Structures are given as structure tokens and as C-alpha cells.
């Protein structure tokens, strides 16, 4: 694979199901993709980062780590776990000059929500943000660059929420 200085764990999927209807195989699939893959990649790639005493690990969680919606049990659980993994890994790796952080996007109209939500649900999500709209994928570039660069060299163990104000809006 060559030298890896920056790892962005961006795997994720969602299979909305009410808690009493979650099938074991669906739960296992989401835990494997949304959480276990991040652990496996991080564990595999930080050794050389430690040797070089520099590296960046960025996990992509979701605001569903902090709030949720009906049927998002497995998704919210795995994204919440990523925020815990971020804090613990920051403790393990900080002494080696490696920062570990997490981005928690809110409503970004990517293929996943576009395929899961109706037009009415998409409109409702947009209105639940302070900015009144969905985020554009390119609006995650700046926060990711901050965490991946020297500009973010003193940020570690943090989860940066990028949600257009969705979490701060009550009604």
C-alpha cells in the first residue's frame, strides 16, 4: 500500500429497522462495516505512523451518534462507538504525534440518504437545520483538511460536528 500518513475511515451504511425487528445478520453487517472496519484499518496502519511520529486518523461518524430517529438503532450505536474509539485511540497514539479525530456530519445529501428518504423526509431534515438546507459534500472538505493538516495539529480526541446547526435547533 505504500506510506500512509492520513487515514480517513469513511465506511458506513444503514439498514433502518425498529429495535424489535433487527435481524442478527443485519446488526452484524452494520457493526462490521461501520465500526470493525475502522478498527481494523487503524490498527493496521498506525504502526508506521508511530515509527515516523506523525499521522492523522479521521473517523467519519454522524450526528446520529448524538441523536437518533426511529429505526436507526444499529446505525446510531455504531456511529456512537466511533466517537468512543476516537477518544480512546487519541490517548493511545497522541504520544507518537498522531492525532485521532472524528467528523460527525449532519444531513448531507449523498447517495445513502437520497436512497433511504422520501422527498418529504428530505424536506423535513432540511428544515431541522438552522441553515434550512442539506449540506453539500464539498462542505466537508474544509473540516477534513483542518483535521488532516498541521493547522489541526493540536486537535485530538475531538468530534467535530458539521451539521448546519441541526443539533442546536430544538423545533
C-alpha positions as CSV (number, residue, x, y, z in Angstrom):
1,X,0.0,0.0,0.0
2,X,2.9,2.3,0.5
3,X,3.3,5.1,3.0
4,X,0.0,6.2,4.6
5,X,0.1,9.4,6.6
6,X,-3.6,10.2,6.8
7,X,-6.3,7.6,7.2
8,X,-10.0,8.6,6.7
9,X,-12.3,5.9,7.8
10,X,-15.4,6.8,5.8
11,X,-17.2,3.4,5.6
12,X,-20.8,3.4,6.5
13,X,-24.2,2.1,5.7
14,X,-27.6,2.0,7.3
15,X,-30.4,-0.6,7.4
16,X,-33.3,1.1,9.1
17,X,-35.2,-1.3,11.3
18,X,-37.3,-0.9,14.5
19,X,-35.4,-2.4,17.5
20,X,-37.7,-5.4,17.8
21,X,-37.2,-6.3,14.1
22,X,-33.4,-6.1,13.7
23,X,-32.1,-9.3,12.3
24,X,-28.8,-10.6,13.8
25,X,-27.2,-10.7,10.3
26,X,-28.2,-7.0,9.7
27,X,-26.8,-6.0,13.0
28,X,-23.6,-7.9,12.4
29,X,-23.2,-6.4,8.9
30,X,-23.5,-2.8,10.2
31,X,-21.2,-3.4,13.1
32,X,-18.6,-5.0,10.7
33,X,-18.8,-2.1,8.2
34,X,-19.4,0.9,10.4
35,X,-17.1,0.0,13.3
36,X,-15.0,-3.1,12.9
37,X,-13.5,-2.0,9.6
38,X,-12.4,1.3,11.1
39,X,-10.7,-0.5,14.0
40,X,-9.0,-3.0,11.6
41,X,-7.7,-0.3,9.2
42,X,-6.5,1.9,12.1
43,X,-4.8,-0.9,13.8
44,X,-3.1,-2.0,10.6
45,X,-1.8,1.5,9.6
46,X,-0.8,3.2,12.8
47,X,2.4,1.2,13.3
48,X,4.4,3.0,10.6
49,X,2.8,6.3,11.7
50,X,4.2,5.6,15.2
51,X,7.6,4.9,13.8
52,X,7.5,8.3,11.9
53,X,6.0,10.0,14.9
54,X,3.4,11.7,12.7
55,X,0.0,10.7,11.4
56,X,-3.7,11.6,11.2
57,X,-6.7,9.3,11.7
58,X,-10.1,10.7,11.0
59,X,-13.2,8.7,11.6
60,X,-16.5,9.7,9.9
61,X,-19.4,9.2,12.3
62,X,-22.7,11.1,12.1
63,X,-24.9,13.4,14.2
64,X,-26.8,10.1,14.7
65,X,-24.1,9.4,17.3
66,X,-25.7,12.1,19.5
67,X,-29.3,11.9,18.5
68,X,-31.3,9.4,16.5
69,X,-34.5,8.6,14.7
70,X,-36.9,5.7,14.6
71,X,-35.3,2.6,13.2
72,X,-31.7,3.8,13.4
73,X,-30.7,1.6,16.3
74,X,-27.7,-0.2,14.7
75,X,-26.5,2.9,12.8
76,X,-26.6,5.2,15.8
77,X,-24.9,2.6,18.0
78,X,-22.0,2.1,15.6
79,X,-21.5,5.8,15.0
80,X,-21.6,6.5,18.7
81,X,-19.0,3.8,19.2
82,X,-16.7,5.6,16.7
83,X,-16.7,8.7,18.9
84,X,-15.6,6.5,21.8
85,X,-12.9,4.8,19.7
86,X,-11.7,8.3,18.7
87,X,-11.2,9.3,22.3
88,X,-9.5,6.1,23.3
89,X,-7.2,6.0,20.3
90,X,-6.2,9.6,20.8
91,X,-5.0,8.6,24.2
92,X,-3.0,5.7,22.8
93,X,-1.5,7.5,19.9
94,X,-1.0,11.1,21.0
95,X,2.4,10.4,22.4
96,X,3.5,9.4,19.0
97,X,2.5,12.6,17.3
98,X,-0.6,11.0,15.8
99,X,-3.9,12.8,16.1
100,X,-7.2,10.9,16.1
101,X,-10.4,12.8,15.5
102,X,-13.9,12.3,14.2
103,X,-16.2,14.2,11.9
104,X,-19.9,14.0,12.6
105,X,-21.8,15.1,9.5
106,X,-25.5,16.1,9.7
107,X,-27.8,16.0,6.8
108,X,-25.6,15.8,3.7
109,X,-27.5,14.8,0.5
110,X,-25.3,11.9,-0.6
111,X,-26.4,8.7,-2.2
112,X,-27.2,7.0,1.1
113,X,-29.9,9.4,2.4
114,X,-31.1,10.0,-1.1
115,X,-31.9,6.3,-1.4
116,X,-33.4,5.9,2.0
117,X,-35.5,9.0,2.4
118,X,-38.7,10.2,0.7
119,X,-38.8,13.7,-0.7
120,X,-41.0,14.7,2.3
121,X,-38.4,13.3,4.7
122,X,-35.6,15.1,2.9
123,X,-37.5,18.4,3.2
124,X,-38.2,17.8,6.9
125,X,-34.5,17.1,7.5
126,X,-33.5,20.3,5.7
127,X,-35.9,22.4,7.8
128,X,-34.5,20.8,11.0
129,X,-31.2,22.6,10.4
130,X,-30.5,26.2,11.4
131,X,-29.4,26.9,7.8
132,X,-32.6,25.3,6.4
133,X,-30.9,23.1,3.9
134,X,-28.9,19.9,3.3
135,X,-25.2,20.1,3.3
136,X,-23.2,19.7,0.1
137,X,-20.5,17.0,0.2
138,X,-17.8,19.6,-0.6
139,X,-18.6,21.4,2.6
140,X,-16.9,18.5,4.5
141,X,-13.6,19.2,2.7
142,X,-12.6,22.2,4.9
143,X,-13.2,20.4,8.2
144,X,-11.4,17.3,6.9
145,X,-8.4,19.4,5.7
146,X,-8.2,21.1,9.1
147,X,-8.0,17.7,10.9
148,X,-5.6,16.3,8.4
149,X,-3.2,19.2,8.3
150,X,-0.7,21.0,10.6
151,X,-3.5,23.6,11.2
152,X,-5.2,20.9,13.3
153,X,-2.1,19.6,14.9
154,X,-3.3,20.4,18.5
155,X,-6.8,18.9,17.9
156,X,-7.1,15.3,19.0
157,X,-9.8,13.1,20.6
158,X,-12.4,15.5,19.3
159,X,-15.6,15.1,17.3
160,X,-16.3,18.0,15.1
161,X,-20.0,18.3,14.3
162,X,-20.7,19.6,10.8
163,X,-24.5,19.7,10.6
164,X,-25.7,23.1,9.6
165,X,-26.9,23.6,13.1
166,X,-29.2,20.5,13.2
167,X,-28.2,19.6,16.8
168,X,-28.7,23.1,18.2
169,X,-32.2,23.5,16.8
170,X,-34.9,22.3,19.1
171,X,-38.0,22.9,16.9
